[in-house]
Amino acid sequence: MMIRTGKIRELDPMDRGFTLIAGPCSAESREQVLECARSLSDMGVRIFRAGVWKPRTRPGNFEGWGEKALGWLQEAKTETGMTVMTEVANSRHVEAALKAGIDMFWIGARTTTSPFAVQEIADSLRGTDIPVMVKNPINTELELWIGAFERLYGAGLTRLAAIPRGFSAHDERLYRYSPQWQIPVELRRCIPGLPILCDPSHMAGRSSLVPPLARMALDMKADGLFIEVHPEPGKALSDSAQQLTPAEFKELISTLVSHRESLEEDMKILKPYRKSIEETDRKIVELVAARLEASDKAGDLKRLRNLAVLQPERYKSLAGDMVEEGRRYGLDESFIRSLFEILHTESIKHQLENNNRE
């Protein structure tokens, strides 16, 4: 399905060159919502976000005030003139939020993983063309993310946008959810023109990491940012560690810049470095091909000697050696492990395929 996204008029970048959406993780009280909305409005933020239904991993945690909190968003909208948005996970949420005059919706990561839930939301929004933003599924399933947009588009919704919020990764140590920037980049290639607004709050998991991730997102040419801000994060009923105070948010946005397109002069300056990168990439491809050829020959010997294709201890030793080698060059450990895992997986696949041809 070819998706042609319509312009989202609410995504007005003002003079920044990018869109800012901010607000608390959860609408916890009328006072908290209004205090936060007022402070953000004074900073020039035009879109206010707050969750009123909170899908939690385990029962017993704060799950939002539901429909009661929609009235607080209405009041914030009336007082500040801001566009307001909240998360929806089913048709009942959609019906209540539309009735309350909520302007925009987002679909959360857990909901995106369920085609049934996304289709239910799409059907309940049919005929409205309200702006809808879709967070990536927690696991790295690009097709599932694309499928969510196709379901919404199939229901007549064209004012769509994506929110990368990071992906679950068993070896992630720094961030709560791994950014994996290559996935939203590929999403943009698959759906040209789709606005992408990064959620550095969920990626980070802690407030100190939100600013550098926000800057990285703009370096990656994100169209905007989706950031959690709370008047008193330490007292927040959900995701307290990752929310910024209004003062911290104000300091952050003063440092953000939108990157312009390359001009001819820039291209001339970059040309020798790009040439060097291209030459290095060709060498990498040649080396990968040589590695796979050596692996195929090792696989032939394994087959002749009736040895298992996968040798776990050998893999563990090699991976450790490569991490140490990477450290000598100042390379990130998780990057080296990921790279080596890709190479090793491809080698095993080759050996298995060769075995099956016999």
N, C-alpha and C positions, 0 to 999 in steps of 0.2 A: 504494500500500500504506500503510495506517495503522499506524504503529509506536507501540506502547505500551511504553515502557521500564520495566523493573522497577527497584526500588531496589538500589543497589550497597552492600551493608552495609559493605564495606571502606572506603567513602568517609565515614569518620567525621570530621566537622569539629572535634571536640573543642570547645574554648571559643572558637575563632577565628571560627566562622561560615563557614569555607571549608576546603577540603581541600588539604593539601600533599603532593606526591609529589616525592621528590628522590633523587639518587644520581648516580654518574658516567656520562658518555656511554657508556663501555665498561668492562666488567669486565676489568681488565688483569692482575690477579694476586690470589691469595687474600688477601695482606696488604692490598692496596689496598681490596678489597671490604669486608673486615672492619673496617678502620680507619674507612672512610667510614660504614658502617652503624652502628657504635658511636657516632660523633659525632652523627649525625642522630637516632638513637634517644634520645640524651641530651637533645636539643632538643625531643623530643615528636613527631617525625615518625613516622608509623605505616606508611607505604608507601615501600618502597625500590625504586628503578628502576636497571637497568643493562643495557646491550646486550651480548649474547654473540655474536650474528651481526651484523656491521656491513656493510650494503650501501654500497660506496664508488663514487664516480664513476669512478675509474680503478683498474685493477689495480696491485698492488704496494704499496698502502697497507695499514695494519693493518686486517684484516677480522674481528677478534674471535677468541676461543679456542674458540668453539662449545660443544659439549656438556661439555667439561672445566670451563668456567666455570659451568655450571649447578650443579655441586657447591659452588662458593663461595657462590652465592646460597642454596642449601640451608643451609649452615653459618651464614650471616648470619641467616637466618630462625630457626633453632634457638636461636642465642645471644641474639638481641635480641627475638624474638617479633614482629618486623615482618612485614607482608605484603610479598611480593616479586613483582616483575613484570619481564618482558623483552619484547623485540620479536620477533615471528614473521613470516616472509614466505612460508612454504609448509607443506605438511602434515608434512614431516619435522621441521621446527622444532617444530610443535605437538606431535607425538608425543613427541619427546624432552623438551620442557618439561613436559608433563603427567606423564610418567613420573618426572621429577625433583621433582614437587610444587610447581611454580611456581604462584602463586595467581592472577595476572592477566596479561593480555597487552596489548600495543599493536601496532597495525599502522602501519608507517611511511609517510611521504608518497610514497615511490617505489612502494611496494606498492599503496597506495590507487589509484594511477593505472591499475592493471591489473585489470579485472573478473575475468579468469581467475584471477589470484592470490588475490583476495579470496574468490571462490567456492570455491577449493580450501581455503582456511583455514576458511571457514564449514562446508563439508562435513566437514572433519576434526574440527570442534568440535561437530558435531551430537550432541545428547543430553547435553552437559556443562553448559550455561548458565554457563560461567565468565565473569567480567567481562572485557570487551574494549573497549579504547579505540581510536579511529580518528583518525589525524592527517589533516589536509586534504591533497588532492593539491597538488603544487607549483604548478601553474597554477590560475587562478581558475575552476575548474569545479565549481560547487555541486552540479549534478546528479550528477556522478561521486561526490562525497562522500556525498550522500544515497543513491545506489545501493549504496555499500558497506554502509551501515546496513541497507538493505532486504535485501541478500544474507545478512547475519548474522542478522537478525531472521527471515528465511524459514527459516533452519536451526534455529530455536528458541531463539536467544540473545536474551535480553531485558535483560541487565545491561550496557547499552552506555553509552558516553560519548564525547564528541568532544574532540579536542585541536587547537585552532588553533595552528599553528606558523609562520604567515606564508606569503606567496605570492611566487613569482618575479615580478619587475617590472624591465623593462629600464631604467627611469629612477630606480630606487631608489638613493639615495646615502647615506642615514644608516644604514639597517638592512641586515642580511644578507638578510632576507626581509621584504617589506612586510606590516605587520599587517592592513590592509584589514578593519577591525573590522566593517564592514557585512555581510561574508559570514557570520561566525559568528552575527551577530544574525539574519540571514535564515534560517540553519539552524535556530536555535531556534524561529523562527516556523513553519517547515515541520515540525519534530518537537518539539512541545511537551513539556516535561518532561525533555528530553535533557540530562544533566549536561554542562557545558562547562568544561574545565580548560585554561587557556592555557599554552603553552610559550614563555615570553619568551626562553629561552636561544637557540633557533634563530632567532627573530625578530631578536634583537639582533646575534648574531654576535660580540659582544665583551662582556666581563663588566660594563663600566661602564654599559652601557645596559640590563642586565637589571633592576635595581631600578625605574627609571621605567616600564618596560614592564609589570612585575608590578603596579605600582600602577594603571596604566591599565586593565589587565585586570580588576581588582577594581572599578574605577570603572564598567566595562562590565557589571558584575554576573556575572562569571565565577564558577563554583562552586568553583574551585580553581586551583592552579598546579602545573606540571610542570617542575621546575627541575634543571639539571645542576650537581652539586657534586662536586668532586674534591679529595682531600687536598693535591695539588700540581699545580695546573692547568698550570703551565709544563712539566711532564714528561708530560702526558697524551698518549696515542697517537692520539687523535682529538679534534677540536674543542676544542683547548686554549684558544683565545682566549675562548670564551664560557662557560667553566665558572667557578663561584664557589668560593672556598675555604670550608671550614666556618665560619670566622670571619665572612667576608663574608655568608654565608647567614644566620647567626645575627643579624647586624646588620640584614639586610633584613627578616626575619620580625618583628623587634621593631617595625618601622615600618608593617606592613600592617594594614589595618582592613577589615572587611566592611561594606558599606553597607546600611543598613536601608531598608525600604519607606517611601514618603512618607506622612506623617500629614496630617490635615486642616489643622493649623497650617502645615505646610510648603507645602501646596497654596495657601494664602492668600498666603504670602510670594512664591511663584513666579508667581502668577496674572498680574500685570501684565507680567512678562517673557515669559511664554508667549504672552500676547495679542500683544505686539509681534512675537514670532517668527512667529506665524501670519499677521499682517498683512504682514510682510516676505515671507514665503513666497508669499502670493497675488500680491504685486507681481512677484516673481521669475518666477512662472508666466506672468503677463501679458507680461513683457519677453521671455521665451523664445518665446512665441507670436508676438510682434511681430518678433523676429529671424528666425524661420522663415518668416514671411510675406515679409519683405524678401529672404530667401535664395531663396524660390520665384520671386519676380519677377526676381532676378538670373539664376536658372536658365533662365527663359523667354527672356531676352535672349541667353544663351549658346547656347541651342538655335537661335534665329533666325539668329545670326551664325556658327553652326557652330564654336563654341568648346568646348574640353574642359571637362567638369564640374569636375574637380579641377585647381586651379591651385597647384602646390606652393610656388612662390616667394611667392605672395600669402599662403598659409597660414603659411609660415615667418615672414613679416613681421608678420602679425597676432598670432601666438602670442608673438613677442618683445615686441610692444607691450603685450599683455595682462599679461605677466610684469612688465614695468616698471611698469605701472599698479598691479598688485597690490602691488609693493614699497612704493609710496607709502602704502599702507594697512597695511603690516606683514603681508601675507598670504604664506603659504608658497608657494614657487615651484612645487613639485611638485603642490600642490593646484590652483593656477591652471592649470598645464599640463593636468592631468587634466580639469578642468572645461571648459576651452576645447576639448580634444580631443573630449569628449562632444558639445558643441554643434556643433562642426564636422562630426563624423561624422553627426549627425542631419540637418544641413543638406544634406550630400552625398547622403544616402539619399533625402531629399525630392526633390532635383533629378533623381536617377536614376529614381525612381518616376514623376515627372511626364513624363520623356522617354519612358518605356516605355508610357505611356498614349496617346501620340500615334500 
